[in-house]
Amino acid sequence: MAIGAGVAVAQPDDSNETPITGDALTQATNAAVAFTGGGSVTQTKVGDEESYYQVEVTLADGQQTDVQLDQQFQVVGSKTEPAGMDNNAPDGAN
């Protein structure tokens, strides 16, 4: 699915995860990309264990940043994985 300025969002692989949709997706994407200074949104979810929304942004250098947002789309935290790390892979399967 394409949103915003050509940002593609992959749907989560885990059936227990609910992707962000509609206007909330646009607002969450804008907030996350503004926070990271660019990049492509590769995954979103509602009801993350750390925040209301989570947006995964892949940066130009390959690093992935999970941006945690509250219900008002304010950044409440983030975590960046080095390039080449797949934070969805089972332990030891990077």
FIVEXPA-743117 format. One record per residue (C-alpha): x, y, z; residue in three letters; residue number from 1. Coordinates in Angstrom, 2 decimals. Each point is the difference from the previous one (the first is absolute). Layout:
<pts>
<pt><px>X</px><py>Y</py><pz>Z</pz><residuo>ala</residuo><num>NUM</num></pt>
...
</pts>
This chain:
<pts>
<pt><px>0.00</px><py>0.00</py><pz>0.00</pz><residuo>met</residuo><num>1</num></pt>
<pt><px>1.43</px><py>3.44</py><pz>-0.87</pz><residuo>ala</residuo><num>2</num></pt>
<pt><px>-0.60</px><py>3.03</py><pz>2.17</pz><residuo>ile</residuo><num>3</num></pt>
<pt><px>1.23</px><py>3.57</py><pz>0.30</pz><residuo>gly</residuo><num>4</num></pt>
<pt><px>2.91</px><py>0.86</py><pz>-2.25</pz><residuo>ala</residuo><num>5</num></pt>
<pt><px>0.46</px><py>-3.45</py><pz>-1.48</pz><residuo>gly</residuo><num>6</num></pt>
<pt><px>0.70</px><py>-1.74</py><pz>3.30</pz><residuo>val</residuo><num>7</num></pt>
<pt><px>-0.75</px><py>-3.72</py><pz>-0.19</pz><residuo>ala</residuo><num>8</num></pt>
<pt><px>-1.24</px><py>-1.75</py><pz>3.13</pz><residuo>val</residuo><num>9</num></pt>
<pt><px>0.35</px><py>-3.75</py><pz>0.36</pz><residuo>ala</residuo><num>10</num></pt>
<pt><px>-2.61</px><py>-1.75</py><pz>2.07</pz><residuo>gln</residuo><num>11</num></pt>
<pt><px>1.15</px><py>-1.83</py><pz>3.14</pz><residuo>pro</residuo><num>12</num></pt>
<pt><px>0.76</px><py>-3.71</py><pz>-0.33</pz><residuo>asp</residuo><num>13</num></pt>
<pt><px>-1.41</px><py>-0.79</py><pz>3.45</pz><residuo>asp</residuo><num>14</num></pt>
<pt><px>-3.78</px><py>-0.44</py><pz>-0.19</pz><residuo>ser</residuo><num>15</num></pt>
<pt><px>-0.27</px><py>1.35</py><pz>3.58</pz><residuo>asn</residuo><num>16</num></pt>
<pt><px>1.30</px><py>3.41</py><pz>-1.09</pz><residuo>glu</residuo><num>17</num></pt>
<pt><px>-2.45</px><py>2.60</py><pz>-1.26</pz><residuo>thr</residuo><num>18</num></pt>
<pt><px>1.38</px><py>2.45</py><pz>-2.59</pz><residuo>pro</residuo><num>19</num></pt>
<pt><px>-0.81</px><py>3.70</py><pz>0.27</pz><residuo>ile</residuo><num>20</num></pt>
<pt><px>-2.60</px><py>1.06</py><pz>-2.59</pz><residuo>thr</residuo><num>21</num></pt>
<pt><px>-1.80</px><py>3.06</py><pz>-1.35</pz><residuo>gly</residuo><num>22</num></pt>
<pt><px>0.79</px><py>3.52</py><pz>1.19</pz><residuo>asp</residuo><num>23</num></pt>
<pt><px>1.91</px><py>-1.41</py><pz>2.98</pz><residuo>ala</residuo><num>24</num></pt>
<pt><px>2.42</px><py>-1.69</py><pz>-2.43</pz><residuo>leu</residuo><num>25</num></pt>
<pt><px>0.68</px><py>3.30</py><pz>-1.75</pz><residuo>thr</residuo><num>26</num></pt>
<pt><px>0.54</px><py>1.84</py><pz>3.29</pz><residuo>gln</residuo><num>27</num></pt>
<pt><px>2.17</px><py>-2.74</py><pz>1.50</pz><residuo>ala</residuo><num>28</num></pt>
<pt><px>2.09</px><py>-0.24</py><pz>-3.18</pz><residuo>thr</residuo><num>29</num></pt>
<pt><px>0.54</px><py>3.76</py><pz>-0.12</pz><residuo>asn</residuo><num>30</num></pt>
<pt><px>1.01</px><py>0.12</py><pz>3.67</pz><residuo>ala</residuo><num>31</num></pt>
<pt><px>2.40</px><py>-2.95</py><pz>-0.26</pz><residuo>ala</residuo><num>32</num></pt>
<pt><px>1.69</px><py>1.15</py><pz>-3.21</pz><residuo>val</residuo><num>33</num></pt>
<pt><px>0.36</px><py>3.54</py><pz>1.38</pz><residuo>ala</residuo><num>34</num></pt>
<pt><px>1.60</px><py>-1.45</py><pz>3.14</pz><residuo>phe</residuo><num>35</num></pt>
<pt><px>2.50</px><py>-2.13</py><pz>-1.95</pz><residuo>thr</residuo><num>36</num></pt>
<pt><px>0.72</px><py>2.71</py><pz>-2.55</pz><residuo>gly</residuo><num>37</num></pt>
<pt><px>-1.08</px><py>-2.17</py><pz>-2.94</pz><residuo>gly</residuo><num>38</num></pt>
<pt><px>-0.23</px><py>-3.64</py><pz>-0.96</pz><residuo>gly</residuo><num>39</num></pt>
<pt><px>-2.69</px><py>-2.43</py><pz>-1.06</pz><residuo>ser</residuo><num>40</num></pt>
<pt><px>-2.73</px><py>-1.37</py><pz>2.24</pz><residuo>val</residuo><num>41</num></pt>
<pt><px>0.21</px><py>-3.79</py><pz>-0.17</pz><residuo>thr</residuo><num>42</num></pt>
<pt><px>-2.39</px><py>-1.07</py><pz>2.75</pz><residuo>gln</residuo><num>43</num></pt>
<pt><px>-2.59</px><py>1.46</py><pz>2.36</pz><residuo>thr</residuo><num>44</num></pt>
<pt><px>-2.06</px><py>-1.29</py><pz>2.87</pz><residuo>lys</residuo><num>45</num></pt>
<pt><px>-2.59</px><py>1.14</py><pz>2.49</pz><residuo>val</residuo><num>46</num></pt>
<pt><px>0.22</px><py>-1.04</py><pz>3.62</pz><residuo>gly</residuo><num>47</num></pt>
<pt><px>3.71</px><py>-0.64</py><pz>0.22</pz><residuo>asp</residuo><num>48</num></pt>
<pt><px>1.16</px><py>-1.12</py><pz>3.45</pz><residuo>glu</residuo><num>49</num></pt>
<pt><px>2.08</px><py>3.19</py><pz>0.32</pz><residuo>glu</residuo><num>50</num></pt>
<pt><px>-2.43</px><py>2.59</py><pz>-1.40</pz><residuo>ser</residuo><num>51</num></pt>
<pt><px>-3.32</px><py>0.57</py><pz>-1.69</pz><residuo>tyr</residuo><num>52</num></pt>
<pt><px>1.49</px><py>-0.01</py><pz>-3.51</pz><residuo>tyr</residuo><num>53</num></pt>
<pt><px>3.27</px><py>-1.38</py><pz>-1.34</pz><residuo>gln</residuo><num>54</num></pt>
<pt><px>1.41</px><py>0.99</py><pz>-3.39</pz><residuo>val</residuo><num>55</num></pt>
<pt><px>3.06</px><py>-1.75</py><pz>-1.41</pz><residuo>glu</residuo><num>56</num></pt>
<pt><px>2.07</px><py>2.28</py><pz>-2.25</pz><residuo>val</residuo><num>57</num></pt>
<pt><px>2.84</px><py>-1.31</py><pz>-2.15</pz><residuo>thr</residuo><num>58</num></pt>
<pt><px>2.63</px><py>2.68</py><pz>-0.51</pz><residuo>leu</residuo><num>59</num></pt>
<pt><px>2.09</px><py>0.54</py><pz>-3.15</pz><residuo>ala</residuo><num>60</num></pt>
<pt><px>3.00</px><py>-1.72</py><pz>1.64</pz><residuo>asp</residuo><num>61</num></pt>
<pt><px>-2.08</px><py>-3.13</py><pz>0.73</pz><residuo>gly</residuo><num>62</num></pt>
<pt><px>-0.50</px><py>0.62</py><pz>3.72</pz><residuo>gln</residuo><num>63</num></pt>
<pt><px>-3.50</px><py>-0.59</py><pz>1.32</pz><residuo>gln</residuo><num>64</num></pt>
<pt><px>-1.52</px><py>2.26</py><pz>2.62</pz><residuo>thr</residuo><num>65</num></pt>
<pt><px>-3.13</px><py>-0.95</py><pz>1.92</pz><residuo>asp</residuo><num>66</num></pt>
<pt><px>-1.71</px><py>3.25</py><pz>0.91</pz><residuo>val</residuo><num>67</num></pt>
<pt><px>-2.43</px><py>-0.18</py><pz>2.92</pz><residuo>gln</residuo><num>68</num></pt>
<pt><px>-2.94</px><py>2.45</py><pz>-0.08</pz><residuo>leu</residuo><num>69</num></pt>
<pt><px>-2.79</px><py>0.83</py><pz>2.42</pz><residuo>asp</residuo><num>70</num></pt>
<pt><px>-3.66</px><py>0.50</py><pz>-1.02</pz><residuo>gln</residuo><num>71</num></pt>
<pt><px>0.74</px><py>3.61</py><pz>-0.97</pz><residuo>gln</residuo><num>72</num></pt>
<pt><px>2.86</px><py>-1.14</py><pz>-2.32</pz><residuo>phe</residuo><num>73</num></pt>
<pt><px>2.68</px><py>1.41</py><pz>2.32</pz><residuo>gln</residuo><num>74</num></pt>
<pt><px>3.27</px><py>-1.94</py><pz>0.12</pz><residuo>val</residuo><num>75</num></pt>
<pt><px>0.38</px><py>-1.74</py><pz>3.35</pz><residuo>val</residuo><num>76</num></pt>
<pt><px>3.00</px><py>-2.17</py><pz>-0.88</pz><residuo>gly</residuo><num>77</num></pt>
<pt><px>2.06</px><py>-1.62</py><pz>-2.71</pz><residuo>ser</residuo><num>78</num></pt>
<pt><px>2.42</px><py>-2.85</py><pz>-0.59</pz><residuo>lys</residuo><num>79</num></pt>
<pt><px>2.43</px><py>-0.29</py><pz>-2.92</pz><residuo>thr</residuo><num>80</num></pt>
<pt><px>1.38</px><py>-3.30</py><pz>-1.28</pz><residuo>glu</residuo><num>81</num></pt>
<pt><px>3.23</px><py>-0.06</py><pz>-2.02</pz><residuo>pro</residuo><num>82</num></pt>
<pt><px>-0.20</px><py>-0.63</py><pz>-3.75</pz><residuo>ala</residuo><num>83</num></pt>
<pt><px>-0.43</px><py>-3.69</py><pz>-0.82</pz><residuo>gly</residuo><num>84</num></pt>
<pt><px>-1.82</px><py>-0.85</py><pz>3.21</pz><residuo>met</residuo><num>85</num></pt>
<pt><px>-3.49</px><py>-1.43</py><pz>-0.46</pz><residuo>asp</residuo><num>86</num></pt>
<pt><px>-1.88</px><py>0.69</py><pz>3.21</pz><residuo>asn</residuo><num>87</num></pt>
<pt><px>-2.78</px><py>-2.35</py><pz>-1.14</pz><residuo>asn</residuo><num>88</num></pt>
<pt><px>2.35</px><py>-2.99</py><pz>-0.38</pz><residuo>ala</residuo><num>89</num></pt>
<pt><px>0.09</px><py>-2.72</py><pz>2.68</pz><residuo>pro</residuo><num>90</num></pt>
<pt><px>2.89</px><py>0.27</py><pz>2.48</pz><residuo>asp</residuo><num>91</num></pt>
<pt><px>3.27</px><py>-0.87</py><pz>-1.70</pz><residuo>gly</residuo><num>92</num></pt>
<pt><px>-1.48</px><py>0.17</py><pz>-3.52</pz><residuo>ala</residuo><num>93</num></pt>
<pt><px>1.25</px><py>3.43</py><pz>-1.10</pz><residuo>asn</residuo><num>94</num></pt>
</pts>
